[in-house]
Amino acid sequence: MLLSTSQLKVILEREIPDAVVQVRDLTGTSDHFAVDVTSPIFDGKSIIDQHKIVHAACGEHLGGAIHALQIKTRTP
Amino acid sequence: MFTKETIQDIVTSKPVVLFAKGTRFQPMCGFSARAIEILDRTGVEFEVVNIFEDESIRPSLVAYSNWPTTPQLFINGELIGGSDIMLEMFEKGDLQKKLA
């Protein structure tokens, strides 16, 4: 089941509190995405822990519909 | 045979450990090569564990760190991340601070 950029945006904004998310399809094949996620939940966390939050929010899609995920996290 | 405990022993026995695809001088993946290059540029002493040396390394590592991809850098037992996070931290000077 392919994921669109808008579907992934909805998933991430639903799973990550107060998140503002931008999603780009890197290759046009709907499985290599770049996501830019802003949320207060990242404050004070190491980058790897921030990325783990994004991974967890992707749930079973990661490794399934999502083959590659480039992550940029920010705090507001 | 590697287990989560073996991985814990390795990352806590040496200050800087990089799990990579291939060896220090023969990395077999672009991301692993980039991670090694970044560490070389910091001049720090580091150990490279080639995950291809034993097929039980990767599943134990992924289970231990709860992170699916390689390379994986550990500093003083703490998971830092892969080459993208290493590059981001290196450019901000944060990696050098952690290694100091």
Backbone of each chain as nested JSON, in Angstrom:
{
  "chains": [
    {"id": "A", "residues": [
      {"number": 1, "name": "MET", "atoms": {"N": [0.879, -1.182, 0.0], "CA": [0.0, 0.0, 0.0], "C": [0.914, 1.229, 0.0]}},
      {"number": 2, "name": "LEU", "atoms": {"N": [0.865, 2.018, -1.051], "CA": [1.759, 3.176, -1.147], "C": [1.27, 4.308, -0.257]}},
      {"number": 3, "name": "LEU", "atoms": {"N": [2.232, 5.064, 0.248], "CA": [1.934, 6.217, 1.091], "C": [2.141, 7.481, 0.271]}},
      {"number": 4, "name": "SER", "atoms": {"N": [1.239, 8.439, 0.361], "CA": [1.486, 9.733, -0.29], "C": [2.125, 10.664, 0.737]}},
      {"number": 5, "name": "THR", "atoms": {"N": [2.702, 11.752, 0.236], "CA": [3.344, 12.697, 1.17], "C": [2.296, 13.255, 2.131]}},
      {"number": 6, "name": "SER", "atoms": {"N": [1.079, 13.503, 1.615], "CA": [0.064, 14.096, 2.507], "C": [-0.369, 13.079, 3.565]}},
      {"number": 7, "name": "GLN", "atoms": {"N": [-0.452, 11.791, 3.173], "CA": [-0.831, 10.784, 4.179], "C": [0.221, 10.698, 5.276]}},
      {"number": 8, "name": "LEU", "atoms": {"N": [1.51, 10.723, 4.877], "CA": [2.578, 10.623, 5.884], "C": [2.544, 11.863, 6.792]}},
      {"number": 9, "name": "LYS", "atoms": {"N": [2.261, 13.03, 6.199], "CA": [2.159, 14.263, 6.992], "C": [1.058, 14.115, 8.053]}},
      {"number": 10, "name": "VAL", "atoms": {"N": [-0.109, 13.571, 7.632], "CA": [-1.231, 13.403, 8.574], "C": [-0.837, 12.447, 9.698]}},
      {"number": 11, "name": "ILE", "atoms": {"N": [-0.167, 11.343, 9.329], "CA": [0.239, 10.339, 10.335], "C": [1.161, 10.982, 11.364]}},
      {"number": 12, "name": "LEU", "atoms": {"N": [2.178, 11.695, 10.879], "CA": [3.17, 12.276, 11.792], "C": [2.536, 13.358, 12.664]}},
      {"number": 13, "name": "GLU", "atoms": {"N": [1.653, 14.176, 12.072], "CA": [1.03, 15.251, 12.864], "C": [0.05, 14.679, 13.877]}},
      {"number": 14, "name": "ARG", "atoms": {"N": [-0.504, 13.497, 13.573], "CA": [-1.403, 12.855, 14.54], "C": [-0.611, 12.202, 15.676]}},
      {"number": 15, "name": "GLU", "atoms": {"N": [0.538, 11.599, 15.335], "CA": [1.282, 10.816, 16.325], "C": [2.226, 11.654, 17.195]}},
      {"number": 16, "name": "ILE", "atoms": {"N": [2.665, 12.804, 16.67], "CA": [3.653, 13.609, 17.42], "C": [2.956, 14.872, 17.92]}},
      {"number": 17, "name": "PRO", "atoms": {"N": [2.967, 15.102, 19.25], "CA": [2.215, 16.225, 19.809], "C": [2.616, 17.578, 19.217]}},
      {"number": 18, "name": "ASP", "atoms": {"N": [1.604, 18.388, 18.86], "CA": [1.802, 19.774, 18.385], "C": [2.843, 19.85, 17.276]}},
      {"number": 19, "name": "ALA", "atoms": {"N": [2.845, 18.807, 16.401], "CA": [3.881, 18.791, 15.349], "C": [3.413, 19.555, 14.121]}},
      {"number": 20, "name": "VAL", "atoms": {"N": [4.382, 20.248, 13.511], "CA": [4.178, 20.86, 12.191], "C": [5.14, 20.121, 11.268]}},
      {"number": 21, "name": "VAL", "atoms": {"N": [4.594, 19.508, 10.216], "CA": [5.402, 18.577, 9.418], "C": [5.387, 18.956, 7.936]}},
      {"number": 22, "name": "GLN", "atoms": {"N": [6.57, 18.905, 7.318], "CA": [6.653, 18.987, 5.848], "C": [7.217, 17.655, 5.356]}},
      {"number": 23, "name": "VAL", "atoms": {"N": [6.644, 17.128, 4.275], "CA": [7.125, 15.857, 3.723], "C": [7.476, 16.056, 2.254]}},
      {"number": 24, "name": "ARG", "atoms": {"N": [8.625, 15.517, 1.842], "CA": [9.005, 15.551, 0.418], "C": [9.235, 14.119, -0.048]}},
      {"number": 25, "name": "ASP", "atoms": {"N": [8.803, 13.84, -1.248], "CA": [9.093, 12.538, -1.858], "C": [10.409, 12.709, -2.612]}},
      {"number": 26, "name": "LEU", "atoms": {"N": [11.47, 12.02, -2.132], "CA": [12.815, 12.268, -2.67], "C": [13.018, 11.704, -4.07]}},
      {"number": 27, "name": "THR", "atoms": {"N": [12.296, 10.63, -4.378], "CA": [12.6, 9.959, -5.652], "C": [11.372, 9.839, -6.56]}},
      {"number": 28, "name": "GLY", "atoms": {"N": [10.203, 10.325, -6.059], "CA": [9.011, 10.206, -6.902], "C": [8.444, 8.802, -6.931]}},
      {"number": 29, "name": "THR", "atoms": {"N": [8.98, 7.933, -6.06], "CA": [8.498, 6.54, -6.054], "C": [7.694, 6.242, -4.782]}},
      {"number": 30, "name": "SER", "atoms": {"N": [7.357, 7.297, -4.03], "CA": [6.531, 7.152, -2.809], "C": [7.111, 6.189, -1.789]}},
      {"number": 31, "name": "ASP", "atoms": {"N": [8.432, 6.046, -1.738], "CA": [9.01, 5.209, -0.675], "C": [10.315, 5.77, -0.104]}},
      {"number": 32, "name": "HIS", "atoms": {"N": [10.805, 6.86, -0.702], "CA": [11.982, 7.563, -0.142], "C": [11.519, 8.957, 0.238]}},
      {"number": 33, "name": "PHE", "atoms": {"N": [11.359, 9.203, 1.544], "CA": [10.795, 10.485, 1.976], "C": [11.813, 11.29, 2.784]}},
      {"number": 34, "name": "ALA", "atoms": {"N": [11.687, 12.619, 2.688], "CA": [12.405, 13.52, 3.606], "C": [11.322, 14.208, 4.429]}},
      {"number": 35, "name": "VAL", "atoms": {"N": [11.478, 14.18, 5.742], "CA": [10.479, 14.832, 6.593], "C": [11.152, 15.891, 7.458]}},
      {"number": 36, "name": "ASP", "atoms": {"N": [10.461, 17.01, 7.61], "CA": [10.957, 18.119, 8.43], "C": [9.889, 18.296, 9.514]}},
      {"number": 37, "name": "VAL", "atoms": {"N": [10.244, 18.008, 10.773], "CA": [9.253, 17.957, 11.848], "C": [9.608, 18.964, 12.952]}},
      {"number": 38, "name": "THR", "atoms": {"N": [8.669, 19.849, 13.253], "CA": [8.855, 20.82, 14.348], "C": [7.872, 20.471, 15.449]}},
      {"number": 39, "name": "SER", "atoms": {"N": [8.387, 20.292, 16.674], "CA": [7.497, 19.983, 17.808], "C": [8.218, 20.324, 19.113]}},
      {"number": 40, "name": "PRO", "atoms": {"N": [7.484, 20.817, 20.1], "CA": [8.104, 21.115, 21.395], "C": [8.606, 19.859, 22.097]}},
      {"number": 41, "name": "ILE", "atoms": {"N": [8.102, 18.694, 21.693], "CA": [8.501, 17.434, 22.347], "C": [9.993, 17.142, 22.16]}},
      {"number": 42, "name": "PHE", "atoms": {"N": [10.615, 17.757, 21.152], "CA": [12.042, 17.482, 20.9], "C": [12.958, 18.222, 21.863]}},
      {"number": 43, "name": "ASP", "atoms": {"N": [12.395, 19.234, 22.529], "CA": [13.226, 20.114, 23.362], "C": [14.041, 19.311, 24.381]}},
      {"number": 44, "name": "GLY", "atoms": {"N": [15.375, 19.568, 24.414], "CA": [16.224, 18.944, 25.432], "C": [16.587, 17.504, 25.136]}},
      {"number": 45, "name": "LYS", "atoms": {"N": [16.155, 16.972, 23.982], "CA": [16.477, 15.572, 23.653], "C": [17.651, 15.519, 22.671]}},
      {"number": 46, "name": "SER", "atoms": {"N": [18.416, 14.421, 22.725], "CA": [19.495, 14.247, 21.753], "C": [18.859, 14.062, 20.371]}},
      {"number": 47, "name": "ILE", "atoms": {"N": [19.68, 14.315, 19.339], "CA": [19.134, 14.206, 17.982], "C": [18.616, 12.786, 17.74]}},
      {"number": 48, "name": "ILE", "atoms": {"N": [19.382, 11.791, 18.188], "CA": [18.967, 10.4, 17.939], "C": [17.627, 10.115, 18.617]}},
      {"number": 49, "name": "ASP", "atoms": {"N": [17.417, 10.66, 19.821], "CA": [16.134, 10.411, 20.506], "C": [15.004, 11.13, 19.785]}},
      {"number": 50, "name": "GLN", "atoms": {"N": [15.314, 12.295, 19.204], "CA": [14.3, 12.99, 18.417], "C": [13.928, 12.143, 17.188]}},
      {"number": 51, "name": "HIS", "atoms": {"N": [14.954, 11.592, 16.539], "CA": [14.685, 10.781, 15.338], "C": [13.912, 9.514, 15.7]}},
      {"number": 52, "name": "LYS", "atoms": {"N": [14.173, 8.968, 16.909], "CA": [13.454, 7.755, 17.327], "C": [11.966, 8.056, 17.508]}},
      {"number": 53, "name": "ILE", "atoms": {"N": [11.66, 9.287, 17.947], "CA": [10.25, 9.676, 18.094], "C": [9.579, 9.667, 16.728]}},
      {"number": 54, "name": "VAL", "atoms": {"N": [10.303, 10.175, 15.712], "CA": [9.737, 10.211, 14.355], "C": [9.585, 8.78, 13.824]}},
      {"number": 55, "name": "HIS", "atoms": {"N": [10.595, 7.946, 14.07], "CA": [10.501, 6.542, 13.652], "C": [9.273, 5.885, 14.272]}},
      {"number": 56, "name": "ALA", "atoms": {"N": [9.108, 6.083, 15.577], "CA": [7.981, 5.437, 16.279], "C": [6.651, 5.912, 15.693]}},
      {"number": 57, "name": "ALA", "atoms": {"N": [6.599, 7.198, 15.326], "CA": [5.349, 7.753, 14.786], "C": [5.016, 7.12, 13.438]}},
      {"number": 58, "name": "CYS", "atoms": {"N": [6.032, 6.676, 12.705], "CA": [5.789, 6.038, 11.397], "C": [5.197, 4.643, 11.573]}},
      {"number": 59, "name": "GLY", "atoms": {"N": [5.413, 4.069, 12.751], "CA": [4.835, 2.762, 13.041], "C": [5.27, 1.711, 12.028]}},
      {"number": 60, "name": "GLU", "atoms": {"N": [4.334, 0.868, 11.633], "CA": [4.691, -0.266, 10.773], "C": [5.019, 0.165, 9.348]}},
      {"number": 61, "name": "HIS", "atoms": {"N": [4.746, 1.435, 9.021], "CA": [5.085, 1.894, 7.662], "C": [6.592, 1.884, 7.425]}},
      {"number": 62, "name": "LEU", "atoms": {"N": [7.35, 2.071, 8.556], "CA": [8.808, 2.169, 8.392], "C": [9.358, 0.79, 8.034]}},
      {"number": 63, "name": "GLY", "atoms": {"N": [10.049, 0.732, 6.908], "CA": [10.538, -0.583, 6.484], "C": [9.514, -1.251, 5.578]}},
      {"number": 64, "name": "GLY", "atoms": {"N": [8.275, -0.763, 5.62], "CA": [7.255, -1.263, 4.699], "C": [7.112, -0.273, 3.562]}},
      {"number": 65, "name": "ALA", "atoms": {"N": [6.056, 0.572, 3.625], "CA": [5.851, 1.553, 2.555], "C": [6.999, 2.56, 2.52]}},
      {"number": 66, "name": "ILE", "atoms": {"N": [7.606, 2.792, 3.72], "CA": [8.721, 3.755, 3.772], "C": [10.035, 2.976, 3.69]}},
      {"number": 67, "name": "HIS", "atoms": {"N": [10.735, 3.102, 2.546], "CA": [12.012, 2.38, 2.414], "C": [13.147, 3.205, 2.998]}},
      {"number": 68, "name": "ALA", "atoms": {"N": [13.089, 4.517, 2.759], "CA": [14.157, 5.372, 3.287], "C": [13.535, 6.651, 3.83]}},
      {"number": 69, "name": "LEU", "atoms": {"N": [14.06, 7.116, 4.98], "CA": [13.48, 8.293, 5.627], "C": [14.587, 9.223, 6.075]}},
      {"number": 70, "name": "GLN", "atoms": {"N": [14.623, 10.401, 5.469], "CA": [15.601, 11.413, 5.855], "C": [14.873, 12.344, 6.82]}},
      {"number": 71, "name": "ILE", "atoms": {"N": [15.463, 12.572, 7.991], "CA": [14.733, 13.29, 9.052], "C": [15.447, 14.583, 9.422]}},
      {"number": 72, "name": "LYS", "atoms": {"N": [14.664, 15.667, 9.559], "CA": [15.194, 16.918, 10.119], "C": [14.218, 17.304, 11.225]}},
      {"number": 73, "name": "THR", "atoms": {"N": [14.724, 17.452, 12.448], "CA": [13.828, 17.805, 13.555], "C": [14.183, 19.197, 14.075]}},
      {"number": 74, "name": "ARG", "atoms": {"N": [13.16, 19.915, 14.549], "CA": [13.37, 21.262, 15.104], "C": [12.444, 21.468, 16.293]}},
      {"number": 75, "name": "THR", "atoms": {"N": [12.782, 22.402, 17.156], "CA": [11.826, 22.821, 18.19], "C": [11.296, 24.182, 17.753]}},
      {"number": 76, "name": "PRO", "atoms": {"N": [10.052, 24.509, 18.149], "CA": [9.439, 25.767, 17.668], "C": [10.199, 26.999, 18.203]}}
    ]},
    {"id": "B", "residues": [
      {"number": 1, "name": "MET", "atoms": {"N": [29.265, -15.848, 18.917], "CA": [27.84, -15.482, 18.798], "C": [27.651, -14.157, 19.558]}},
      {"number": 2, "name": "PHE", "atoms": {"N": [27.142, -13.16, 18.899], "CA": [26.906, -11.852, 19.528], "C": [25.492, -11.785, 20.11]}},
      {"number": 3, "name": "THR", "atoms": {"N": [25.387, -11.071, 21.23], "CA": [24.076, -10.847, 21.839], "C": [24.011, -9.375, 22.24]}},
      {"number": 4, "name": "LYS", "atoms": {"N": [22.877, -8.957, 22.775], "CA": [22.768, -7.58, 23.249], "C": [23.846, -7.31, 24.308]}},
      {"number": 5, "name": "GLU", "atoms": {"N": [24.146, -8.325, 25.134], "CA": [25.129, -8.13, 26.205], "C": [26.523, -7.924, 25.614]}},
      {"number": 6, "name": "THR", "atoms": {"N": [26.843, -8.681, 24.553], "CA": [28.159, -8.511, 23.913], "C": [28.284, -7.091, 23.383]}},
      {"number": 7, "name": "ILE", "atoms": {"N": [27.208, -6.62, 22.781], "CA": [27.224, -5.258, 22.213], "C": [27.438, -4.26, 23.35]}},
      {"number": 8, "name": "GLN", "atoms": {"N": [26.741, -4.476, 24.457], "CA": [26.901, -3.555, 25.599], "C": [28.344, -3.558, 26.088]}},
      {"number": 9, "name": "ASP", "atoms": {"N": [28.944, -4.748, 26.158], "CA": [30.35, -4.834, 26.608], "C": [31.256, -4.037, 25.674]}},
      {"number": 10, "name": "ILE", "atoms": {"N": [31.014, -4.186, 24.369], "CA": [31.888, -3.509, 23.391], "C": [31.757, -1.987, 23.533]}},
      {"number": 11, "name": "VAL", "atoms": {"N": [30.527, -1.497, 23.591], "CA": [30.347, -0.03, 23.577], "C": [30.729, 0.603, 24.909]}},
      {"number": 12, "name": "THR", "atoms": {"N": [30.828, -0.213, 25.968], "CA": [31.219, 0.38, 27.252], "C": [32.703, 0.14, 27.543]}},
      {"number": 13, "name": "SER", "atoms": {"N": [33.346, -0.718, 26.715], "CA": [34.763, -1.005, 26.99], "C": [35.675, -0.016, 26.275]}},
      {"number": 14, "name": "LYS", "atoms": {"N": [35.139, 0.64, 25.218], "CA": [35.969, 1.6, 24.465], "C": [35.205, 2.936, 24.39]}},
      {"number": 15, "name": "PRO", "atoms": {"N": [35.928, 4.059, 24.456], "CA": [35.213, 5.349, 24.441], "C": [34.458, 5.613, 23.145]}},
      {"number": 16, "name": "VAL", "atoms": {"N": [35.074, 5.255, 21.986], "CA": [34.429, 5.579, 20.699], "C": [34.377, 4.309, 19.847]}},
      {"number": 17, "name": "VAL", "atoms": {"N": [33.164, 3.854, 19.534], "CA": [33.0, 2.625, 18.75], "C": [32.03, 2.893, 17.596]}},
      {"number": 18, "name": "LEU", "atoms": {"N": [32.439, 2.514, 16.399], "CA": [31.568, 2.66, 15.229], "C": [31.263, 1.269, 14.67]}},
      {"number": 19, "name": "PHE", "atoms": {"N": [29.979, 0.943, 14.619], "CA": [29.556, -0.293, 13.942], "C": [29.315, 0.09, 12.488]}},
      {"number": 20, "name": "ALA", "atoms": {"N": [29.993, -0.587, 11.573], "CA": [29.926, -0.189, 10.161], "C": [29.881, -1.411, 9.268]}},
      {"number": 21, "name": "LYS", "atoms": {"N": [29.508, -1.119, 8.008], "CA": [29.565, -2.172, 6.992], "C": [30.958, -2.121, 6.388]}},
      {"number": 22, "name": "GLY", "atoms": {"N": [31.796, -3.118, 6.701], "CA": [33.167, -3.148, 6.199], "C": [34.135, -2.72, 7.29]}},
      {"number": 23, "name": "THR", "atoms": {"N": [35.399, -2.578, 6.892], "CA": [36.433, -2.244, 7.877], "C": [36.8, -0.772, 7.748]}},
      {"number": 24, "name": "ARG", "atoms": {"N": [37.664, -0.358, 8.663], "CA": [38.064, 1.054, 8.69], "C": [38.66, 1.489, 7.353]}},
      {"number": 25, "name": "PHE", "atoms": {"N": [39.49, 0.558, 6.78], "CA": [40.2, 0.943, 5.554], "C": [39.518, 0.387, 4.308]}},
      {"number": 26, "name": "GLN", "atoms": {"N": [38.445, -0.405, 4.509], "CA": [37.685, -0.922, 3.359], "C": [36.193, -0.903, 3.696]}},
      {"number": 27, "name": "PRO", "atoms": {"N": [35.666, 0.333, 3.862], "CA": [34.221, 0.398, 4.121], "C": [33.453, -0.08, 2.886]}},
      {"number": 28, "name": "MET", "atoms": {"N": [32.351, -0.759, 3.116], "CA": [31.624, -1.335, 1.971], "C": [30.288, -0.651, 1.765]}},
      {"number": 29, "name": "CYS", "atoms": {"N": [30.173, 0.598, 2.281], "CA": [28.908, 1.328, 2.08], "C": [29.231, 2.795, 2.223]}},
      {"number": 30, "name": "GLY", "atoms": {"N": [28.581, 3.623, 1.417], "CA": [28.875, 5.055, 1.402], "C": [28.673, 5.705, 2.751]}},
      {"number": 31, "name": "PHE", "atoms": {"N": [27.592, 5.308, 3.429], "CA": [27.316, 5.944, 4.725], "C": [28.381, 5.547, 5.743]}},
      {"number": 32, "name": "SER", "atoms": {"N": [28.818, 4.28, 5.713], "CA": [29.875, 3.861, 6.638], "C": [31.173, 4.596, 6.312]}},
      {"number": 33, "name": "ALA", "atoms": {"N": [31.461, 4.745, 5.029], "CA": [32.69, 5.456, 4.63], "C": [32.642, 6.893, 5.128]}},
      {"number": 34, "name": "ARG", "atoms": {"N": [31.446, 7.543, 4.996], "CA": [31.331, 8.94, 5.442], "C": [31.529, 9.037, 6.947]}},
      {"number": 35, "name": "ALA", "atoms": {"N": [30.972, 8.069, 7.69], "CA": [31.114, 8.102, 9.157], "C": [32.582, 7.972, 9.545]}},
      {"number": 36, "name": "ILE", "atoms": {"N": [33.294, 7.067, 8.878], "CA": [34.723, 6.86, 9.186], "C": [35.512, 8.121, 8.85]}},
      {"number": 37, "name": "GLU", "atoms": {"N": [35.168, 8.753, 7.712], "CA": [35.876, 9.967, 7.298], "C": [35.685, 11.08, 8.329]}},
      {"number": 38, "name": "ILE", "atoms": {"N": [34.462, 11.213, 8.835], "CA": [34.192, 12.259, 9.836], "C": [35.034, 11.999, 11.089]}},
      {"number": 39, "name": "LEU", "atoms": {"N": [35.058, 10.74, 11.547], "CA": [35.846, 10.426, 12.745], "C": [37.334, 10.665, 12.496]}},
      {"number": 40, "name": "ASP", "atoms": {"N": [37.802, 10.313, 11.288], "CA": [39.214, 10.588, 10.957], "C": [39.51, 12.076, 11.08]}},
      {"number": 41, "name": "ARG", "atoms": {"N": [38.553, 12.896, 10.594], "CA": [38.784, 14.351, 10.601], "C": [38.823, 14.908, 12.029]}},
      {"number": 42, "name": "THR", "atoms": {"N": [38.18, 14.24, 12.967], "CA": [38.239, 14.744, 14.35], "C": [39.563, 14.332, 15.004]}},
      {"number": 43, "name": "GLY", "atoms": {"N": [40.256, 13.344, 14.401], "CA": [41.548, 12.922, 14.949], "C": [41.421, 12.041, 16.182]}},
      {"number": 44, "name": "VAL", "atoms": {"N": [40.17, 11.698, 16.549], "CA": [39.992, 10.9, 17.767], "C": [40.366, 9.449, 17.454]}},
      {"number": 45, "name": "GLU", "atoms": {"N": [40.766, 8.721, 18.488], "CA": [41.0, 7.275, 18.313], "C": [39.655, 6.593, 18.385]}},
      {"number": 46, "name": "PHE", "atoms": {"N": [39.387, 5.667, 17.452], "CA": [38.09, 4.975, 17.495], "C": [38.24, 3.545, 16.994]}},
      {"number": 47, "name": "GLU", "atoms": {"N": [37.28, 2.701, 17.421], "CA": [37.28, 1.295, 16.999], "C": [36.158, 1.104, 15.993]}},
      {"number": 48, "name": "VAL", "atoms": {"N": [36.429, 0.338, 14.954], "CA": [35.377, 0.009, 13.977], "C": [35.037, -1.47, 14.128]}},
      {"number": 49, "name": "VAL", "atoms": {"N": [33.752, -1.765, 14.279], "CA": [33.295, -3.158, 14.309], "C": [32.598, -3.419, 12.977]}},
      {"number": 50, "name": "ASN", "atoms": {"N": [33.109, -4.367, 12.228], "CA": [32.542, -4.688, 10.912], "C": [31.382, -5.66, 11.107]}},
      {"number": 51, "name": "ILE", "atoms": {"N": [30.174, -5.185, 10.818], "CA": [29.01, -6.026, 11.118], "C": [28.977, -7.27, 10.225]}},
      {"number": 52, "name": "PHE", "atoms": {"N": [29.783, -7.266, 9.14], "CA": [29.781, -8.449, 8.273], "C": [30.671, -9.572, 8.837]}},
      {"number": 53, "name": "GLU", "atoms": {"N": [31.423, -9.256, 9.885], "CA": [32.329, -10.272, 10.454], "C": [31.576, -11.459, 11.024]}},
      {"number": 54, "name": "ASP", "atoms": {"N": [30.342, -11.164, 11.523], "CA": [29.541, -12.23, 12.141], "C": [28.081, -11.837, 11.955]}},
      {"number": 55, "name": "GLU", "atoms": {"N": [27.278, -12.749, 11.402], "CA": [25.908, -12.373, 11.041], "C": [25.039, -12.067, 12.259]}},
      {"number": 56, "name": "SER", "atoms": {"N": [25.526, -12.43, 13.463], "CA": [24.692, -12.161, 14.647], "C": [24.937, -10.745, 15.191]}},
      {"number": 57, "name": "ILE", "atoms": {"N": [25.926, -10.033, 14.603], "CA": [26.212, -8.683, 15.109], "C": [25.034, -7.751, 14.858]}},
      {"number": 58, "name": "ARG", "atoms": {"N": [24.58, -7.705, 13.59], "CA": [23.549, -6.709, 13.244], "C": [22.267, -6.871, 14.074]}},
      {"number": 59, "name": "PRO", "atoms": {"N": [21.671, -8.104, 14.155], "CA": [20.44, -8.216, 14.953], "C": [20.647, -7.865, 16.426]}},
      {"number": 60, "name": "SER", "atoms": {"N": [21.81, -8.204, 16.976], "CA": [22.068, -7.862, 18.386], "C": [22.185, -6.356, 18.547]}},
      {"number": 61, "name": "LEU", "atoms": {"N": [22.878, -5.727, 17.578], "CA": [23.071, -4.264, 17.634], "C": [21.728, -3.546, 17.554]}},
      {"number": 62, "name": "VAL", "atoms": {"N": [20.905, -3.954, 16.573], "CA": [19.597, -3.301, 16.364], "C": [18.716, -3.487, 17.6]}},
      {"number": 63, "name": "ALA", "atoms": {"N": [18.798, -4.675, 18.21], "CA": [17.995, -4.931, 19.42], "C": [18.495, -4.073, 20.579]}},
      {"number": 64, "name": "TYR", "atoms": {"N": [19.821, -3.92, 20.667], "CA": [20.411, -3.172, 21.787], "C": [20.129, -1.67, 21.666]}},
      {"number": 65, "name": "SER", "atoms": {"N": [20.332, -1.14, 20.422], "CA": [20.266, 0.327, 20.264], "C": [18.87, 0.811, 19.906]}},
      {"number": 66, "name": "ASN", "atoms": {"N": [18.007, -0.135, 19.502], "CA": [16.66, 0.236, 19.026], "C": [16.762, 1.254, 17.884]}},
      {"number": 67, "name": "TRP", "atoms": {"N": [17.695, 0.976, 16.969], "CA": [17.893, 1.828, 15.785], "C": [18.186, 0.887, 14.622]}},
      {"number": 68, "name": "PRO", "atoms": {"N": [17.421, 1.037, 13.495], "CA": [17.426, -0.018, 12.481], "C": [18.607, -0.029, 11.516]}},
      {"number": 69, "name": "THR", "atoms": {"N": [19.328, 1.104, 11.39], "CA": [20.309, 1.16, 10.288], "C": [21.749, 1.202, 10.8]}},
      {"number": 70, "name": "THR", "atoms": {"N": [22.678, 0.949, 9.898], "CA": [24.104, 1.192, 10.201], "C": [24.593, 2.229, 9.19]}},
      {"number": 71, "name": "PRO", "atoms": {"N": [25.698, 2.967, 9.489], "CA": [26.54, 2.786, 10.662], "C": [25.877, 3.322, 11.933]}},
      {"number": 72, "name": "GLN", "atoms": {"N": [26.439, 2.898, 13.075], "CA": [26.001, 3.424, 14.363], "C": [27.234, 3.8, 15.184]}},
      {"number": 73, "name": "LEU", "atoms": {"N": [27.228, 5.063, 15.639], "CA": [28.353, 5.54, 16.447], "C": [27.957, 5.575, 17.926]}},
      {"number": 74, "name": "PHE", "atoms": {"N": [28.84, 5.05, 18.775], "CA": [28.657, 5.126, 20.228], "C": [29.832, 5.912, 20.814]}},
      {"number": 75, "name": "ILE", "atoms": {"N": [29.512, 6.877, 21.698], "CA": [30.554, 7.6, 22.426], "C": [30.279, 7.393, 23.915]}},
      {"number": 76, "name": "ASN", "atoms": {"N": [31.263, 6.806, 24.608], "CA": [31.104, 6.485, 26.045], "C": [29.809, 5.718, 26.286]}},
      {"number": 77, "name": "GLY", "atoms": {"N": [29.545, 4.762, 25.39], "CA": [28.394, 3.883, 25.575], "C": [27.07, 4.456, 25.122]}},
      {"number": 78, "name": "GLU", "atoms": {"N": [27.078, 5.744, 24.692], "CA": [25.815, 6.38, 24.294], "C": [25.658, 6.35, 22.78]}},
      {"number": 79, "name": "LEU", "atoms": {"N": [24.491, 5.915, 22.295], "CA": [24.246, 5.924, 20.847], "C": [24.112, 7.361, 20.366]}},
      {"number": 80, "name": "ILE", "atoms": {"N": [24.972, 7.733, 19.386], "CA": [24.938, 9.074, 18.817], "C": [24.06, 9.084, 17.577]}},
      {"number": 81, "name": "GLY", "atoms": {"N": [24.306, 8.096, 16.718], "CA": [23.461, 7.994, 15.529], "C": [24.238, 7.535, 14.313]}},
      {"number": 82, "name": "GLY", "atoms": {"N": [23.642, 7.743, 13.131], "CA": [24.283, 7.35, 11.877], "C": [25.046, 8.518, 11.259]}},
      {"number": 83, "name": "SER", "atoms": {"N": [25.41, 8.349, 9.986], "CA": [26.3, 9.344, 9.372], "C": [25.609, 10.695, 9.194]}},
      {"number": 84, "name": "ASP", "atoms": {"N": [24.291, 10.698, 9.003], "CA": [23.615, 11.996, 8.824], "C": [23.658, 12.812, 10.122]}},
      {"number": 85, "name": "ILE", "atoms": {"N": [23.396, 12.136, 11.254], "CA": [23.454, 12.839, 12.537], "C": [24.902, 13.222, 12.858]}},
      {"number": 86, "name": "MET", "atoms": {"N": [25.855, 12.332, 12.551], "CA": [27.265, 12.646, 12.803], "C": [27.689, 13.884, 12.023]}},
      {"number": 87, "name": "LEU", "atoms": {"N": [27.243, 13.949, 10.747], "CA": [27.627, 15.097, 9.902], "C": [27.033, 16.389, 10.464]}},
      {"number": 88, "name": "GLU", "atoms": {"N": [25.738, 16.317, 10.853], "CA": [25.054, 17.499, 11.396], "C": [25.775, 17.975, 12.651]}},
      {"number": 89, "name": "MET", "atoms": {"N": [26.14, 17.04, 13.526], "CA": [26.82, 17.413, 14.777], "C": [28.24, 17.901, 14.509]}},
      {"number": 90, "name": "PHE", "atoms": {"N": [28.901, 17.294, 13.522], "CA": [30.285, 17.695, 13.189], "C": [30.3, 19.136, 12.68]}},
      {"number": 91, "name": "GLU", "atoms": {"N": [29.339, 19.46, 11.816], "CA": [29.294, 20.812, 11.229], "C": [29.007, 21.853, 12.305]}},
      {"number": 92, "name": "LYS", "atoms": {"N": [28.281, 21.467, 13.37], "CA": [27.982, 22.428, 14.446], "C": [29.067, 22.395, 15.529]}},
      {"number": 93, "name": "GLY", "atoms": {"N": [30.043, 21.459, 15.399], "CA": [31.089, 21.36, 16.422], "C": [30.65, 20.548, 17.637]}},
      {"number": 94, "name": "ASP", "atoms": {"N": [29.402, 20.049, 17.628], "CA": [28.893, 19.296, 18.787], "C": [29.549, 17.927, 18.905]}},
      {"number": 95, "name": "LEU", "atoms": {"N": [29.906, 17.341, 17.76], "CA": [30.546, 16.016, 17.804], "C": [31.92, 16.135, 18.464]}},
      {"number": 96, "name": "GLN", "atoms": {"N": [32.641, 17.173, 18.062], "CA": [33.972, 17.4, 18.643], "C": [33.857, 17.6, 20.16]}},
      {"number": 97, "name": "LYS", "atoms": {"N": [32.812, 18.32, 20.592], "CA": [32.625, 18.55, 22.047], "C": [32.392, 17.224, 22.762]}},
      {"number": 98, "name": "LYS", "atoms": {"N": [31.566, 16.369, 22.154], "CA": [31.246, 15.071, 22.785], "C": [32.49, 14.187, 22.874]}},
      {"number": 99, "name": "LEU", "atoms": {"N": [33.399, 14.373, 21.892], "CA": [34.59, 13.53, 21.844], "C": [35.698, 14.033, 22.755]}},
      {"number": 100, "name": "ALA", "atoms": {"N": [35.547, 15.28, 23.189], "CA": [36.637, 15.903, 23.969], "C": [36.795, 15.205, 25.323]}}
    ]}
  ]
}
